[in-house]
Amino acid sequence: MEAVKLGSATVGLKSNTHAVLIALKRASSELSAHQKKIIPIDTHIGIAIAGLTADARILSRYMRTECLNHKYSHDALLPVGRLITNLGNKMQICTQRYDRRPYGVGLLVSGYDDQGPHVYQTCPSANYFDCKAMAVGSRSQSARTYLEKHLDEFLDCDTDELIKHGLRALRDTLPNEVELNTKNVSIGIVGKNTSFKVFDEEGTAQYLRMIEGEEKRGGQPDTTGQDPTPPQPPPGGEGPQDPIPAVAMETE
Amino acid sequence: MATFFGEVVERSSRAFWGDESDSEDDVHSESHKNYRNLEVSSSAIIPSTIKLFLVVHGPLTEGFIEACFVDKGVPIVEIKETGTEDNEQLRRRKIKSSVIYHLASDILLCICSPHLDIAQSFDFTEKISPWMKNAEQVIILTCSHISGYHITRYQNDPPDIFMKALRTNNFIYPVLSDRLEQPNTVKGIPAAVLTWCQTFKIPAVLYICYARNYEVDSDSVKLFVHLFSKLPFKLLKEKPNFTNKLCGGSEISSTLYL
């Protein structure tokens, strides 16, 4: 569980027709590119990872194999719930055997099948949860607070609004001096008549532009904002305090 | 392999120090080589009244000072390592020395070198004791990884970052954090300084910040900023600057976690 908290933040949310994953990408050094966080599994399922990269790779390979096998033998897409159950069972084995260690990765799985859109969260404990919206990873508490606050709005959203909500939730996990940009954000979407796809930089830029003018949690309002949302109260009860200026007065 | 009929042949063991093959002289000479002395720079000025002596230890706290504190100016004292190596070799190893700065209005700030060993805690405390003796109060700031924090009751979703405090008996000023509970301990230089203050009856408090990583940004230092905004000392910059790459933080970025 601690391994998941060491990965960067990821948000997943769904409406009546679509499920969206937004992830914060991390570059391990200045020389390297930001590493991929959202992995397509099948045309109707995609995952976002938080935690040990190597373990995530193994699980994603397993999930892809399961989906392919099912497609071949049944000529139909694997229902998301069934994939999650199989995955959970696989992950449980290594929590019980003495010679294995748990998979140190948390997944947010988004998919669309006959039952509609789904967002599932899996943990290294091999538990999985069907979610309306969820955030995992480092500092994700702020994102979860945002999602809880706006939960009722998600079901009737169109895709643009849904993605904007996800970006706002993700932005809340960042400190004030860091901004979302096309390099460190990844957006994936799946839904009715929409195969799972991860947006390229242009697609991401378009959505980032939509939330550009908005006020951040506890931050200064942007001067170009069209419809500034009312200031959100800082989550956790105590936001960063304005530092007291340390200028020595001349009269002292 | 030759066998000895009836004789007891002791098997060599890697577990014990006291084997005859290990000469005790070697052990002593090695420890002598490894021991690093501390030396105070000769131009040491000791102000007669010190309102606050601040000791800062750890990458997160050092990063906070770099980003949020007023300009420190020139150090008044440097506590360097000397040893059997000469200065050239020390410089090559890029060992940072501990420094003491004189901030405005009788406040001294001591930044501990990240290269100080836990074995040097007592030596270091002795070196800075002449300044602490004259201080009205001592505040020690340190940080630790959250995995080192022991809890007695399971918490469903523990906070990512929190602060605990330990104070000496005669610390009369308000303590701005919860007390550090058992079985948690503080060790190393912060512990040595606090113990010294308790022994010599100097009012002192130690604030330890538990965090998941030592990345310095406005979120990770907000507890320190909150602490200093409540103290009667004007030490914080109006606009903190987090872009300085020298701000603590982990120089080795992890490639394990994504």
Interface residues (C-beta under 8 A of the other chain):
Chain A: E2 A3 K5 L6 G7 S8 R26 S28 S29 Q35 K37 I49 A50 G51 L52 T53 A54 A56 S138 R139 Q141 P175 N176 E177 V178 G236 E238 G239 P240 Q241 D242 P243 I244 P245 A246 V247 A248
Chain B: C68 F69 V70 A104 S105 S147 D157 P159 D160 R212 N213 D217 S218 D219 S220 K222 V225 H226 F228 S229 K234 L235 L236 K237 E238 P240 F242 T243 S253 S254 T255 L256 Y257 L258
